[in-house]
Structures are given as C-alpha cells and as structure tokens.
Amino acid sequence: MSLPLDRSFDACINRAAEGLRVLMDVVRFELNESTLSERLKDLRHRLVQVSHPSNQCHLLSRESQADVSRPSVQSNLPKPYPDLHSLVEANSRRAQEALRSLEELSRVVDLNWARGYELIRYEVYDLHKEIANRVADLAVVQKMDFELYVVTDEKLSMGRPLTEVVRKSIKGGAGCIQLREKNANKREVLSQAKELRHLTREEGVTFIVNDHIDIALETEADGVHLGQEDLPL
C-alpha cells in the first residue's frame, strides 16, 4: 500500500545510509577502528528497520529516472574534498540532515518512526565528534613525517626555480618542506610561500615557513620555524 511522502522517505533513507556508509569506510580503512565501525554498522541497520516493512513501499515509489536533480554527463563536477576531515564533515552533515528530514516527514505518518529517527540522529552527532577527533589526530601524525626534511636556499638552488627544486625534492621522498629565504624581502617570501603551499598541499607534504609567523598564517602553512633570536609566538 502506498504511503504519503514515499518518494521523500526513500530519498532521505538512501542519503542517510550513504553518508553513514562513507563514514564507516573511513573509520574501518583509514582509522582502523573496529568499535566505531560496528557502531556505524548498527546505526545503518536500525535506520532501515525504523519504518520496516514500509521500506518496500518507499522503494516501489522510487522514480530515479524522473528525478529533477538526476545528474547528466554535462553536469558540473562536484567540488573536490581538500582532506579527509572535509570528507567526514560533509558526510556527517549529510546523514544528520537526512535523519532530520525523516524525523519531520514521519510526523505526518507515524510518531514512533519520528522518535526512532530522532534517536539515531543524536547518536550520529556523538559519532561525528568522535570520528572528527580521530581524523584530526591522524592528520597530525601524518604531518610529522620528518625523515627527509628539505630546507630551501636560493644560493644552493643554482639558478633553478624554487618550485622545480621543491617538486623534485618531494619526488625524491621529502615529507616536509621548509621555506627559508633569508635574503628575500617579505613580499617575495609571501609570494613564494603561496606557491609552495599550493604545491605541498597538492602533494600531501608538510609545509613550514621560516621566521615569519604572519606569512605562515596567511598561507595556511602547517607550521613555522622560529629560532632563538626570532620573536616568540
């Protein structure tokens, strides 16, 4: 039997399940966290069970061919995620927003469903915080790859462009690049820092700015190197 809002239920259940699935893959394969993975797996199972057996009605109402938001070959590509944290944030919000929609839609049909989706939504809030903290910890660990730490020096570059030297250093295994140009003025250092920040972010390499904390902040560098004679933080 067809129920009110079946297409909306079907779409929101899919969105919530897909968001949780992405989080589950991150937790399982990137964080190697079995406990969090099991909790997410349980939530996905409970999500489907809340309105069971009406889920079959929702599925029968699906009209993906006629969906006005269905993408085509000509559709714009989605924006890339700059890092794992952004991926987690986007899919956590996706699941939370879908669950909120399910909760509101259920108030038209069955208040018990609304309570079931509400409880799951709050558990997703809790898991979001835990996963985000673990991802942040992982990012710090990955940024501490100092086995091969390259410090730039225009004199030692023998006339080669800075970006060429840095790119070849990364290709040779450098895990961290420090921009150190003592003889350049601050505008030149800022310009160089912007170029290297783009390059190191693209390559997933740590980027440190020597001396200039303002330039490090402006370019979103991973850190700043301060000597004993430099101004403190």
C-alpha positions, 0 to 999 in steps of 0.5 A: 500500500502506498504511503504519503511522502514515499518518494521523500522517505526513500530519498532521505533513507538512501542519503542517510545510509550513504553518508553513514556508509562513507563514514564507516569506510573511513573509520574501518580503512583509514582509522582502523577502528573496529568499535566505531565501525560496528557502531556505524554498522548498527546505526545503518541497520536500525535506520532501515528497520525504523519504518520496516516493512514500509521500506518496500513501499518507499522503494516501489515509489522510487522514480530515479529516472524522473528525478529533477536533480538526476545528474547528466554527463554535462553536469558540473563536477562536484567540488573536490574534498581538500582532506579527509576531515572535509570528507567526514564533515560533509558526510556527517552533515549529510546523514544528520540532515537526512535523519532530520528530514525523516524525523519531520516527514514521519510526523505526518505518518507515524510518531514512533518512526519520528522518535526512532529517527530522532534517536539515531540522529543524536547518536550520529552527532556523538559519532561525528565528534568522535570520528572528527577527533580521530581524523584530526589526530591522524592528520597530525601524525601524518604531518610529522613525517620528518625523515627527509626534511628539505630546507630551501636556499636560493644560493644552493638552488643554482639558478633553478626555480624554487618550485622545480627544486621543491617538486623534485625534492618531494619526488625524491621522498621529502615529507616536509618542506621548509621555506627559508629565504633569508635574503628575500624581502617579505613580499617575495617570501609571501609570494613564494610561500603561496606557491609552495603551499599550493604545491605541498598541499597538492602533494600531501607534504608538510609545509613550514615557513621560516621566521615569519609567523604572519606569512605562515598564517596567511598561507595556511602553512602547517607550521613555522620555524622560529629560532632563538633570536626570532620573536616568540609566538 
